[in-house]
Amino acid sequence: MKNLLTSLALAGLALPTLAATAAADAASAPAAKKAPTAQQVRMETCNAQAKEKTLKGDERKAFMKDCLSTSKQEKQQTKMKTCNADAKTKALKGDERKAFMKECLSSKPAA
């Protein structure tokens, strides 16, 4: 009985050490590499361009903000494609289509 209690006590003391070792091994194992997101790719490109232009301070900040934001034209093109697809799905023609497109393109995008 005494040996059993001693064994359990030693096992209890060793468990946190084993858990810490396992956690350290898991942390040091290389994480599976994920493909970069579109924003990450854009960030890389914008950083490279800013470095190329040797921009610093407020000038760099303004450049990065402009570079990273989706342009107004891209947003409008995306909206146009969506509205066209919706009009086609609804089989709208003539004045109905014009009215629908006007409403669709003038409305604010859903947040």
Phi, psi and omega in degrees: 000319180297319179295322180296315179296320179295317179297317179296320179296316179295320178296319178297325179285328183280334184302311180299326179294317179295319180296319179295320179295317179296319180295320179294320179296318180294322181289327182278343178293137181296132179287150178296129183283129178261154176292139181294147179284168180300321180295321179294321178295316179298320180297317179299314181296314181296319178299317180297318180294319180295321179293318179301321181275000183048050179277146180222156172059224184297326180297317179293318181300315180296318179298313182297319179299313180294317183294320184280336181283145177289133183292155180299322180295319179297319179298316181295320179296318179296317179297319180298316179299316180296313180296319177299317180296318179296318180295321179293318179299322180276359179054046180276144180223156172059228184295326178299317180294316180301315180296317179298313181298320179299313180295314183297314183285334180273342181285153178285143178293147180293135182274000000 
